[in-house]
C-alpha cells in the first residue's frame, strides 16, 4: 500500500494525542471544580508561562532534528550523532532557561507569589530534554512513544484523582507531571538502548553550536507561534485582570487547543513523508476531506456550547461560553495553516517563508494586544476576536507562498 507507513504513523500519532490530551481532558473537569476558578487561574497562568520555556528548550529540534534523522534513517551512526548533538544543545539551553525563568519570576507577581509551584512546573520542562521524540518521528516509529505516553499518562491520571482532593493539594499537579516524565524517560531509553540498539555519540562544542544555529529558524517560527495563545494569558496577568477571568479565558482556550491537537497527528505524520516524497496531491486530498468535517463540527459545537462548558468545567465557568464561541473560527482557519506550514512549505525547503508568515502573524497579534491595552478595550471578547484575525492572516500568508510553488 502506497501510504501504509504514513497511515500507520498517523494512527500512532492519534493514539499519542489521546495520551497527551484526552487523559488531561479527563482530569480537566475535576481540577476546575476542585481548585475553583481563582486557583485554576493561577495554574493556567503558570502553564502558559512554562510554554514559553518549553519552546526555548525544544528550540525547533522537533522539526530540524526530525528532518535530519528522516534523511539519514538508514545510517545508525549518523542518527547517533544527531541524537547526541541535539541532547547536548538542549542541555546548554537549560542554563539559559534557568536564568531567564528566575528573572521572569521576579517580574511577574503571580509567579513570585507562587514561587515553589512555579519552579515545580519548570521541572517538567527540564526533564523533557531526555525525551527525544524527534528520533521516533524521524524514523517514523511513533508506536514507541505512543505506548510510552499511554502508560505514563494512565498512571498520572489515576494518581490525580487519588491525591488532588482540595485546593491545598495543588502542588501535586506539577509533581505528577514530573513523575509521568520520569516514567516516560525510563521507558524511552530502555527501547533506544536495548531494542533500537542506538547509542548516543556526543560531539564537540562547535558542532553543538552549529546544531543550534541550524535549528534557529525553526525555533523563531515556533516561538512566534506561541504568541497566538500564551501571550494572551501573560497579558491578562500584566493587566491585573481578575484571576476568575484568567480562568474563563484558559478554559475556553484550552478547549480550542484540545480540538487543535486532533490536527497534530496528521501534521506530524505528514512532515517526514513530505520530506521524502514531496506529495502535494496528498495535501489537497486531506484538505478536501477534512475541511467540511471541521466546519460541520464547529456549527454543532456553537449550538451546544453552554452544555459543553457545563459538562467540561462546571457551572462556575458558564460565563466562559461566549468567549469559547468567539474562538471557534480559529479551528477552521488553523487546520490549513498548520498543514501548509512545515509539512508542506518546510518540507520543500521554504522554511524561511514559513517563519515569515508566523512572525507577521505574531507581530500583528502582539501589536493588537498592545493597542487594546492602551485604548482601554482589553477585554476577553476583544482578545478572542483578535485571535481569530491573527489566524486568518497566518493562513492567508501561507496560502500565498503555497501558490507561488504550485
N, C-alpha and C positions, 0 to 999 in steps of 0.2 A: 504494500500500500504506500502510495507516494508520500503521504503526510503522517505515516504511522508514528514516527518518533515525535513529531510536533504535537500530535493529538495526545499521545501518552504523557508527554511532558506537561501539556496544558491541564490534563486531568489531575496530575500530581500537584500542579500549581493551585488548582482549585481546592484540593484536599488540604494543602498547606494554608490557603486562605481561610479555610474552615477553622483550622487550628489557631491562626493568628487573630481572626476577627470574630468568628461565631462563638468561640469559647468566652472571650471578653464580653460579647453581647449577652451571654447567659448571665454573667455576673453584673452587667451594667444596670439592669433594673433593681437588683439587690443593693448595689452600692449607692445608687441615687437615693434610695429610701433610708438606708442605714446611716449614711454620712450626712444626709439632709442638704438642702441647696447651698448653704454657706460653705460648709467644709468640702462638699463636692466641687464647688467653685475653686477652692484652693488646690485640690488635686488636679483639676482640669488645667489650671494655670501652670502648675509645675510640669504637667505632661507636655503642654505646649512649649514651655521654655526648654525642656530637655530635648525636644525635637530638633532645635537648632544645633545642639551639641552632638546629637546623633548624626546629623548630616555632615557636620565638621569631621567627625571621626571616620565616617564612611568615605568621605572625600571623593565620591564618584567612582570608587573602586568596583561597586556592584555593576557598573557599566564597562569601565575601562578594562578591569581585570577579567571580567566575563568575556569580553571581546577577545582579549589576548589568549585566554585559555581555549576559547572556541576555535581560534585559528590554529592552535597547536595541540589539539585534543589527543592526537596520537603520539605525542612526544612527551613521555613521562618526565624526563629530565627538565625540559623547558617548563612544564607545569609546576614542578617542584621549585624552580627558581622564581616563577611568578608568584606562587603561594608565599614563599619566604620573603620576597621583597615587599609584598603587599602588607604582610603582618608587621614587618619592620617599620614600614611607613606609618601604619596605624599606631604603633607604639610610640613613635616620635610625635605624632599628633596629640597623644594623650596628655603629655606635659603641657602643651599649649592650651589644651582644653581645660585642664585643671586651673590654670591661671585665669583664663577668660571667665570661667564659671564663678570663681571666687570674687572677681570684680563685679560680675552680674548680681551676685547675691547681695552685695553691699549697696548696689544701685537700686534694686527693686525691693520695695518694702515688704511685699508678700513673701518673697524668698527669705528675706532677713528674719522675718517673724517666725517662719517655719524652717529654721536653719538645718536641723538634723534631718528632717523629712526631705529637704532639698537635696542634700548630699546622698541620701539613700536612692533617690531617683537617678542621680548621676552614676551610681554603681552599675545599673543595668547597661548604661551606655559604654562604660569602660569594659565590661565583660563581653560586649558584642565584638570586640577586636578578635576574639578567639572563635568566632562563628563565621567561617569562610564560605558563605552562601554563593559567592561568585564562582567558586570552584565547581560546585554542582550544577549551577546554571550553565557554565561554560561547556561542561561535558554532557549536558542535557540528561542528568541523572537526578531529577527532582524527587524521586521516591525516597531517597536517603534523608533529605532534610524534612520531607513531609512526615515520615514516620517519627523522626526526632521531635518535631513540633507537636504531633498528636500526643505523644507520651508526656512531654513536659507540660503542655497546656492542660491535659487531663488532671495531672497531679496538682498543679497550682489552682485550678478552678475549684476542685474539691476542697482544698485547704482554705480557699477564700470563704466559702460558706461555713467552714468549721471555726476559723479563727477571727474573722471580722464580724463581731457581734454588735458593736456600737461605735460611736464616733471616736472613742479613746483608742480603738484598735486600728486607726488609720495607718499607722506605721507598718502594719502587716501587708498593705497593698504593694509598696515597692519592695519589701522584703521577699514576698512571694515571687515577684518578678525576678529577683536576684536568684532565688532558689531554682526557678524554672530555667534560667540562663545557665546555671552550673550543670544541671542535668543535661541540657542540650549540648553543652560543650563536651561533656564526658562521652555521650553517645556519638557525637560527630567525629571526634578524634579517634575513637575506637574503630570506626568504619574507615577513616582515612588511612590509618596505620596498618590495620590488620586485614581489611577487605580490599581496598583500592591499592594497597602497597605503595602509597605515595609518601615520600619523605620531604620534609621542609629543608630547603637549601637557602641559608642566609647569604647575603651578598654585602658588598661594600656600601659605605655611606653615600658615595657618589651615585651608585645605581639606585639606591633608595630615594634620593632626591630627584633622580630622573623619573622614577615611578610616580612620585608626587606631581612633578611637573606635567607629565603626560596626562594625568587624571584631572588636572586643574580645570580644564574646560568643562568636564562633566560635573565637577563639584560646583562651579559657578552656576550652571544650569539648575542643578538640584537645590542649591542653596536659595536661588532666586525663587524657585517654585514654592518653598516654604512660606514665602511672603503672602501667598494667597490665603493661608489659613492661620499660621502661627502668629504672624504679626498682628492680626486682628485681636487675638486673645491678649497678647502682650500690651497692646494699646489700651485695652479695657482696664488693665491694671494701672497703667501710667495715668490714665484719665480719671482714676479713682471711681470707676463705675462700681456700684454695689455688687458684692460677691454673688448675690442671688441672680443678678442679670448675667454675670460671667457664667454662672451655671446654666442659665437658659440658652445662652449662645453655644456653650460647649456641648450641651445635649443635642441641639439642632445640628451643629457642625459635625459632631461625632457620627450621627446617623447618616449624614451625607457622605462622610468618609468611609463608613462601613459599606454603603452602597457602591461607592467608587472602588472599593477594594475588590469587588467582583470583576472589575475590568483588569486588575493587576495580573492575574494568571495568564490571560490572553496576551497582554503586552509583554510580560517577561518571557513567555514561551516563544513568542514571535521574534523577539530580538536576535537570539543566536541563529534561528532559522533564516532570518533575513540577511544576517552577516554572511551566511554560507550560500544562500540561494538567490537573494535579491528578487523575491517573488512578489511583485506589485499586484498581480492579479488576485492573489490570495487576500491581500489587504482590502481590495474593493469588495470581494465576496463577504468578508467579515462585516464591513460597514453596512452592506445591503441587508444582511441578515439581522444584525443586532440593533440598528438604529430604530426601526419600527417597534421592536420589542421594548426598548428603553422608553420611547415616547408613550406607549400604552401603559407601562408601569407607572410612569410619572403622573399620568391623568388619574389612575386609580388611587394612588397614594394621596393625591391632592384632596380627594373627596373623603378619605378616611384618616386624615392627619390627626384629628383630635383623639380618635380611638387608638391609633398607633402610639401617640405620645402618652396616653393614659396607661396603656399596657406596658410600654417600654420603660418609662421613667416614673410614672405615678402622678397623682392628682396635683402635687405641688409644682409640677413642671408644665401644666397645661398652657400657661402663658407663653411657652416657647413655640406653640403651634404656628402662629403667623410668621415667625422667623424661619421656621423649617419650610413652610410653603414658599416663602420668597427665595429660598436657596435651591429649590428643586430644579430650576433651569440649568444649574451647574452640572447636573447629572447628564443632561442631554448634550451639552457642549463639551464636556470633559472627555467623553469616550473617543471621538475623532481626534481631539487634541492630543490625548495620550498615545493613540495608535499611530498617528502621523509623526510623532516626536522621534525618540531614539529608535524604536523598532523599524521605522522607515527611513527618515532623513538621516538619523545617526548611523544606520547600518550601511547606507550608500555613501558615506564619507562627508555628510553635511552636518557634522557636529557643531560647527561654529554657527550655522544657521539656526539650529535648534536652540542653542544658547542665546542667540539674539532675540528669538521670539519670547523666550522666558524672561529675559532681562527687560524687554519692552513692556511686557505684561506686568511684571513685578514692580517696575518703576511707576507705571500708571496706577497700580493699586496703592502703593505707599504714598504717592503724591495725593491720591484721592482721600486716603485716610487723614493726612495732614490738613487738607482743605476742610474736610468735615469737622475736624477738631477745632481749627482756627475760626470757622464760621459759626460754631455752636450747633452744628447738626450731627454731632457724633452720637447717633442712636443705633440700636441693633438692627432696625429695619433698613436704615440707610447703608449700613455696612454690608448687609445681605445683598442689596441692590448693586453696590459697588463690586461685590464678589462675582456676581453674575456677569457684569460688564467686563470684568477682567478676564474671565474665562472665554468670553466672546472674542476678545482681542487676541488671546492666545491661539484659539482655534483658527481665526481668520489669517493671522500671520503665518501659521504653519501650512495652511492650505495654499497660501500664496507661494511659498517656497516649494511645495509639492508640485504645483502646476508647472513650475519652471523646469523640473527634471523629467516630467512626463512627455 
